[in-house]
Amino acid sequence: MKRFKKDTPAYFDYKDAKTLLRYIDPYGKIEPIGKTSLSVKQQRQLATAIKRARHLALLPFVTSN
């Protein structure tokens, strides 16, 4: 199920938490490349941006239930 291809940003900014939240599932995991339909390079940039945002406490490491 590919769902994000239309409005994919050219660059993933770690400060843009709203955009990064679209690529995180309800359990706090980064969505796989099959669901995001990003290129390999974009998926790596996304993962790096999410990890940086988590380190700066802009995104949670895990969700609270």
GROMACS elastic network, one bead per residue, 0.5 to 0.9 nm:
[ bonds ]
;  ai    aj funct       b0    kb
    1    34     6  0.73648   500
    1    35     6  0.57113   500
    1    36     6  0.85780   500
    1    37     6  0.88083   500
    2     5     6  0.73792   500
    2    34     6  0.66462   500
    2    36     6  0.60400   500
    2    37     6  0.56595   500
    3     6     6  0.79766   500
    3    35     6  0.65500   500
    3    36     6  0.63262   500
    3    37     6  0.71697   500
    4     7     6  0.64109   500
    4     8     6  0.64030   500
    4    22     6  0.87470   500
    4    23     6  0.87168   500
    4    35     6  0.77799   500
    4    36     6  0.54995   500
    4    37     6  0.65618   500
    4    38     6  0.79874   500
    5     8     6  0.56434   500
    5    36     6  0.71327   500
    5    37     6  0.60163   500
    5    38     6  0.69284   500
    8    11     6  0.85853   500
    8    38     6  0.80923   500
    9    12     6  0.65012   500
    9    19     6  0.87034   500
   10    42     6  0.84387   500
   11    42     6  0.80060   500
   11    45     6  0.77649   500
   11    46     6  0.84393   500
   12    15     6  0.87977   500
   12    16     6  0.77742   500
   12    19     6  0.81427   500
   12    20     6  0.77040   500
   12    42     6  0.81808   500
   12    45     6  0.65170   500
   12    46     6  0.58358   500
   12    48     6  0.88108   500
   12    49     6  0.62590   500
   12    50     6  0.87557   500
   13    16     6  0.54977   500
   13    17     6  0.82272   500
   13    19     6  0.85551   500
   13    20     6  0.82520   500
   13    45     6  0.89752   500
   13    46     6  0.83951   500
   13    49     6  0.61541   500
   13    50     6  0.87661   500
   13    53     6  0.89057   500
   14    17     6  0.67194   500
   14    20     6  0.76038   500
   14    46     6  0.85338   500
   14    48     6  0.81154   500
   14    50     6  0.62383   500
   14    51     6  0.81969   500
   14    52     6  0.61417   500
   14    53     6  0.51412   500
   14    54     6  0.88310   500
   14    58     6  0.83713   500
   15    18     6  0.87932   500
   15    20     6  0.88787   500
   15    49     6  0.82403   500
   15    52     6  0.87662   500
   15    53     6  0.65977   500
   15    58     6  0.73727   500
   16    19     6  0.57506   500
   16    20     6  0.65442   500
   16    21     6  0.89153   500
   16    53     6  0.85533   500
   16    58     6  0.87602   500
   17    20     6  0.50108   500
   17    21     6  0.60261   500
   17    22     6  0.89314   500
   17    50     6  0.83397   500
   17    53     6  0.73293   500
   17    58     6  0.64539   500
   17    59     6  0.66738   500
   18    21     6  0.53538   500
   18    22     6  0.71157   500
   19    22     6  0.56308   500
   19    23     6  0.75825   500
   20    23     6  0.55147   500
   20    24     6  0.69961   500
   20    46     6  0.76934   500
   20    49     6  0.78921   500
   20    50     6  0.65160   500
   20    53     6  0.87566   500
   20    59     6  0.85151   500
   21    24     6  0.52481   500
   21    25     6  0.80727   500
   21    28     6  0.89799   500
   21    50     6  0.86427   500
   21    59     6  0.78867   500
   22    25     6  0.78122   500
   22    31     6  0.89405   500
   23    29     6  0.85251   500
   23    30     6  0.60601   500
   23    31     6  0.55321   500
   23    32     6  0.87370   500
   23    36     6  0.71217   500
   23    46     6  0.82892   500
   23    50     6  0.88897   500
   24    27     6  0.77839   500
   24    28     6  0.56296   500
   24    29     6  0.54462   500
   24    31     6  0.55607   500
   24    50     6  0.87478   500
   25    28     6  0.54421   500
   25    29     6  0.54955   500
   25    30     6  0.64590   500
   25    31     6  0.61679   500
   26    29     6  0.75062   500
   26    63     6  0.71695   500
   27    62     6  0.64963   500
   27    63     6  0.57990   500
   27    64     6  0.86386   500
   28    60     6  0.73313   500
   28    61     6  0.64382   500
   28    63     6  0.56667   500
   29    32     6  0.88458   500
   29    61     6  0.84056   500
   29    62     6  0.77973   500
   30    46     6  0.87586   500
   30    47     6  0.71531   500
   30    50     6  0.80233   500
   31    34     6  0.81370   500
   31    35     6  0.63972   500
   31    36     6  0.64995   500
   32    35     6  0.56278   500
   32    36     6  0.64053   500
   32    37     6  0.84797   500
   32    43     6  0.83758   500
   33    36     6  0.51149   500
   33    37     6  0.55449   500
   33    38     6  0.60519   500
   33    39     6  0.76460   500
   33    40     6  0.76046   500
   33    43     6  0.65865   500
   34    37     6  0.54304   500
   34    38     6  0.79365   500
   35    38     6  0.83710   500
   36    39     6  0.89156   500
   36    43     6  0.82038   500
   37    43     6  0.87406   500
   38    41     6  0.79715   500
   38    42     6  0.57751   500
   38    43     6  0.58369   500
   39    42     6  0.51458   500
   39    43     6  0.61005   500
   39    44     6  0.86543   500
   40    43     6  0.50896   500
   40    44     6  0.62845   500
   40    45     6  0.87058   500
   41    44     6  0.52343   500
   41    45     6  0.63382   500
   41    46     6  0.86752   500
   42    45     6  0.50055   500
   42    46     6  0.60436   500
   42    47     6  0.85917   500
   43    47     6  0.61483   500
   43    48     6  0.85968   500
   44    47     6  0.51461   500
   44    48     6  0.62010   500
   44    49     6  0.86111   500
   45    48     6  0.51493   500
   45    49     6  0.61399   500
   45    50     6  0.86352   500
   46    49     6  0.51198   500
   46    50     6  0.61448   500
   46    51     6  0.85747   500
   47    50     6  0.51665   500
   47    51     6  0.61233   500
   47    52     6  0.85811   500
   48    51     6  0.51572   500
   48    52     6  0.61444   500
   48    53     6  0.85847   500
   49    52     6  0.51371   500
   49    53     6  0.61190   500
   49    54     6  0.85912   500
   50    53     6  0.50618   500
   50    54     6  0.61259   500
   50    55     6  0.86642   500
   50    59     6  0.75145   500
   51    54     6  0.50674   500
   51    55     6  0.62684   500
   51    56     6  0.87743   500
   51    59     6  0.86346   500
   51    61     6  0.86743   500
   52    55     6  0.51206   500
   52    56     6  0.63866   500
   52    57     6  0.86777   500
   52    58     6  0.86317   500
   52    59     6  0.89763   500
   53    56     6  0.51860   500
   53    57     6  0.61690   500
   53    58     6  0.50296   500
   53    59     6  0.56144   500
   53    60     6  0.84795   500
   54    58     6  0.57488   500
   54    60     6  0.58055   500
   54    61     6  0.59817   500
   55    58     6  0.76258   500
   55    59     6  0.80591   500
   55    60     6  0.88233   500
   55    61     6  0.84788   500
   56    59     6  0.77718   500
   57    60     6  0.64238   500
   57    61     6  0.83920   500
   59    62     6  0.88122   500
   60    63     6  0.65009   500
   60    64     6  0.89518   500
